[in-house]
């Protein structure tokens, strides 16, 4: 496999940088999620039990179970049309897509069965498709796209910088990929590089790098901003928080988390930034913190009612009602 990311960046003959003057902000208002348009769900993963989905009540600051999926899952979650997508615990190269209309489970498996980095690639919903980043050790620039309409997996243009252990996020008409690790086996290093996929030009564009290189961080979309929380630096969990302003392509360090978090559940909901998790998945992952933007401080909230780890997802009220109705059948 040889050297990967550090050299492969140089292989791209045309490197495009973000042009903020041409930003597509047409749907920026739709990035702000609250009780009027969304439901906040927490997907609980446990290697000994089934997956439990919990629903958040903002008025009561309470989480209540709303559905159980009879299989094991792992870490990251995305909603794509009528599917809840997650990594399969037993065979991590496979992505499980749980159909909330039929309870059926589709599997997406673009990778080889001997793929050794199955827990280190990230997934995100973008334009009603599922995107997988850093999922191929033979070339970690490859980005897979699963279209649930025709159940077909395709490749989109290569990343500028190949990476594993990154985070990805849909925001303002673009797909952002942030941080992770680059290098070759035995000599990986954290990266602070950031890029975004521009679907109108069908290409990746370089964004300003984070101030601190790290992997397995968490991202949250908040209006014109993207928050990057926690992760690990040189395999040490961190509480670093940075905020990216899409209008001027700049990162700013914010107040650090009270507790370092890796693979955190993170969301911006009802004008509040929430983060759930701890040093690692073997620690107490029920810890929730909330960020006060006016004071630039974090405070502890009521813990999740059960052990984690958790992944936060936002769903429409209609999608959530359909999920809940499965238990009425």
C-alpha positions in Angstrom: 0.0 0.0 0.0 3.0 2.3 0.5 2.7 5.9 1.6 -0.7 7.4 1.2 -2.0 10.7 2.3 1.1 12.9 2.6 2.2 12.1 -1.0 -1.2 11.8 -2.6 -2.0 15.4 -1.9 0.9 16.3 -4.2 -0.5 14.0 -6.9 -3.5 16.3 -7.4 -2.4 18.6 -10.2 -5.3 21.0 -9.7 -5.9 22.2 -6.2 -8.9 24.4 -5.7 -9.2 26.7 -2.8 -12.5 27.9 -1.2 -13.8 31.1 -2.9 -16.0 32.6 -0.2 -17.5 35.1 -2.7 -19.1 32.2 -4.5 -20.5 30.4 -1.4 -23.9 28.9 -1.8 -25.8 30.1 1.2 -29.2 29.7 -0.3 -30.3 27.1 2.3 -28.4 28.5 5.3 -31.7 29.1 7.1 -32.4 25.4 7.0 -29.3 24.7 8.9 -30.8 26.0 12.1 -32.7 23.1 13.7 -35.2 23.5 16.6 -38.4 22.0 17.9 -40.4 23.6 15.1 -38.8 21.6 12.3 -36.8 18.7 13.9 -36.6 16.1 16.6 -33.3 15.3 18.3 -32.6 11.6 18.6 -29.8 9.8 20.3 -28.7 6.4 19.0 -27.2 4.3 21.7 -24.6 1.8 20.8 -23.5 -1.1 23.0 -21.6 -4.2 21.9 -23.7 -6.4 24.2 -27.2 -5.2 23.4 -29.5 -4.0 20.7 -29.4 -0.4 19.4 -31.7 1.9 21.3 -33.0 5.2 19.9 -34.0 7.9 22.4 -36.0 11.0 21.8 -35.2 14.3 23.5 -37.8 16.6 25.2 -36.3 20.1 25.4 -39.0 21.4 27.7 -38.3 18.6 30.2 -34.6 18.1 29.4 -35.3 14.4 29.3 -34.5 11.5 27.0 -37.0 8.7 26.5 -36.6 5.4 24.5 -38.7 5.4 21.3 -37.5 2.4 19.4 -35.1 -0.6 19.6 -33.3 -2.1 16.6 -32.4 -5.8 17.2 -28.7 -5.7 16.2 -25.4 -4.3 17.3 -24.0 -1.1 15.8 -21.1 1.2 16.1 -20.3 4.9 16.7 -21.5 6.9 13.8 -25.1 7.4 12.5 -26.8 9.2 9.6 -30.4 9.5 8.4 -30.7 9.0 4.6 -34.3 9.3 3.4 -36.2 6.5 5.2 -33.0 4.8 6.5 -31.1 5.0 9.7 -27.5 4.1 8.7 -24.7 2.9 11.0 -21.6 0.7 11.1 -22.3 -3.0 11.7 -20.6 -4.0 15.0 -19.8 -7.6 13.9 -18.6 -6.8 10.4 -17.5 -3.1 10.4 -16.7 -2.9 6.7 -20.5 -3.2 6.2 -22.9 -0.3 6.6 -26.4 -1.2 7.9 -29.3 0.8 6.6 -32.4 0.2 8.7 -35.7 0.9 6.9 -38.1 2.6 9.2 -41.0 1.7 6.9 -40.5 -2.0 6.8 -37.9 -2.9 9.6 -35.8 -4.4 6.8 -32.0 -3.9 6.9 -30.1 -3.2 3.7 -26.3 -3.5 3.8 -23.8 -1.4 1.9 -20.4 -3.1 1.6 -18.1 -1.3 -0.8 -15.0 -2.4 1.0 -13.0 -5.7 1.2 -13.8 -8.1 4.0 -10.2 -7.9 5.3 -10.4 -4.1 5.6 -8.5 -3.3 8.8 -9.7 0.3 9.4 -13.4 -0.3 9.4 -13.9 1.7 12.6 -11.9 4.7 11.3 -14.0 5.9 8.4 -16.8 8.4 8.8 -20.2 8.7 7.1 -22.6 11.5 6.4 -25.9 12.2 4.6 -25.6 14.6 1.7 -28.1 15.3 -1.0 -30.2 12.3 0.0 -27.2 9.9 -0.4 -24.8 8.3 2.1 -21.1 9.3 1.8 -18.2 7.3 3.2 -14.9 9.0 3.9 -11.5 7.4 4.5 -13.0 3.9 4.0 -10.4 2.4 1.7 -6.9 1.6 2.8 -5.7 1.0 -0.7 -6.4 4.7 -1.5 -7.9 6.7 1.3 -8.7 9.6 -1.0 -11.6 7.5 -2.3 -15.1 8.7 -1.4 -18.0 6.2 -1.8 -21.6 7.4 -2.4 -24.6 5.1 -1.8 -27.8 6.1 -3.5 -30.7 4.4 -1.7 -33.1 5.0 -4.6 -31.4 2.6 -6.8 -29.2 0.9 -4.2 -26.0 1.7 -6.1 -22.6 2.6 -4.7 -20.4 4.9 -6.8 -17.2 6.9 -6.4 -17.1 10.7 -6.5 -13.9 12.7 -7.2 -10.9 11.9 -4.9 -10.2 13.9 -1.8 -7.4 16.4 -2.0 -5.8 14.8 1.1 -6.5 11.1 1.8 -7.2 10.4 5.4 -8.7 8.1 8.0 -10.3 8.9 11.4 -11.7 12.1 10.0 -15.1 13.8 10.6 -17.5 14.8 7.9 -20.6 17.0 7.9 -23.2 18.4 5.5 -23.4 22.2 5.8 -24.8 25.0 3.6 -24.9 23.0 0.3 -21.4 21.5 0.8 -19.9 18.3 2.3 -17.0 19.2 4.7 -14.3 16.8 5.7 -12.2 17.8 8.8 -9.1 16.5 10.5 -8.2 12.9 10.8 -4.9 11.1 10.3 -2.6 11.0 7.2 0.5 9.0 6.4 1.4 5.4 6.0 1.0 2.4 8.2 3.3 2.7 11.2 3.8 6.5 10.7 0.4 8.1 10.9 0.1 11.7 12.1 -2.8 13.9 12.9 -3.8 16.5 10.3 -5.6 19.8 10.6 -6.5 20.0 7.0 -10.1 20.8 5.9 -11.7 20.5 2.5 -15.3 20.5 1.2 -17.0 18.9 -1.8 -18.7 21.4 -4.1 -21.4 19.5 -6.0 -22.1 22.3 -8.4 -18.5 22.1 -9.7 -18.0 18.4 -8.8 -14.7 19.0 -7.0 -13.1 19.2 -3.6 -11.9 22.6 -2.4 -9.3 23.5 0.2 -10.6 25.3 3.3 -8.5 27.0 6.0 -6.9 24.4 8.3 -7.9 24.0 11.9 -5.5 25.5 14.5 -5.0 22.1 16.1 -4.5 18.8 14.2 -6.7 15.9 15.6 -8.7 12.9 14.7 -12.0 11.3 15.7 -13.4 14.7 16.4 -17.1 15.7 16.3 -18.7 18.3 14.1 -21.9 20.4 14.5 -23.6 22.7 12.0 -24.8 26.0 13.5 -26.0 28.6 11.0 -22.9 30.1 9.3 -20.6 28.2 11.7 -19.2 24.7 12.0 -18.0 23.6 15.4 -15.2 21.0 15.8 -15.1 19.4 19.2 -12.7 17.1 21.0 -11.1 14.2 19.3 -7.6 13.0 20.0 -4.1 14.5 19.4 -1.4 11.9 19.1 -3.9 9.4 20.5 -4.5 11.5 23.6 -8.1 12.7 24.1 -8.5 16.4 23.9 -11.1 19.0 25.0 -10.2 21.5 22.3 -13.1 23.3 20.6 -12.8 25.4 17.4 -15.4 27.3 15.3 -15.2 27.7 11.6 -16.9 30.7 10.0 -18.0 29.8 6.4 -18.3 33.5 5.5 -14.6 34.4 5.9 -13.0 30.9 5.9 -11.5 31.3 9.4 -11.1 29.1 12.5 -11.4 30.5 16.0 -10.6 28.7 19.2 -13.5 28.6 21.7 -13.7 27.6 25.4 -12.6 24.0 25.9 -14.9 21.2 26.9 -15.0 20.3 30.6 -14.3 16.7 29.8 -12.2 15.5 26.8 -14.3 13.6 24.3 -13.6 11.1 21.5 -16.3 9.9 19.1 -18.6 12.4 20.8 -22.3 12.8 20.0 -22.6 16.5 19.0 -25.5 18.7 17.8 -26.6 22.3 17.6 -30.3 22.3 18.5 -32.7 25.0 19.7 -29.7 27.4 19.5 -27.7 25.3 21.9 -24.5 23.3 21.2 -24.6 20.0 23.0 -21.8 17.4 23.3 -22.1 13.9 24.8 -19.3 11.5 25.5 -16.0 11.0 27.4 -12.3 10.0 26.9 -13.3 6.9 25.1 -16.1 4.4 24.5 -15.1 2.4 27.6 -15.6 5.4 29.8 -18.8 7.1 31.1 -20.2 8.2 27.8 -23.4 9.6 29.3 -21.9 12.9 30.2 -23.6 15.9 28.5 -22.2 19.4 28.2 -23.9 22.5 26.8 -22.1 25.6 25.4 -23.3 29.1 26.2 -22.3 31.3 23.2 -22.9 34.5 25.1 -20.4 33.7 27.9 -18.2 31.3 25.9 -18.5 28.7 28.7 -19.5 25.0 29.0 -21.7 23.7 31.7 -22.8 20.2 32.7 -26.3 19.0 31.9 -28.3 16.0 33.1 -26.6 12.9 31.9 -28.1 10.5 29.4 -30.3 8.0 31.2 -28.2 5.0 30.2 -24.7 4.2 29.2 -23.4 5.1 25.8 -21.7 5.7 23.5 -24.3 7.8 21.7 -24.6 9.4 18.3 -26.9 12.4 17.9 -29.0 12.8 14.8 -31.7 15.2 13.7 -34.9 13.9 12.1 -38.1 15.5 10.8 -41.2 15.1 13.0 -42.7 12.9 10.3 -39.6 10.6 10.1 -39.7 10.3 13.9 -43.4 9.5 14.0 -42.8 6.7 11.5 -40.0 5.3 13.6 -42.1 5.4 16.7 -45.1 3.8 14.9 -43.0 0.6 14.3 -43.6 -0.3 18.0 -47.4 0.0 17.5 -47.5 -2.7 14.9 
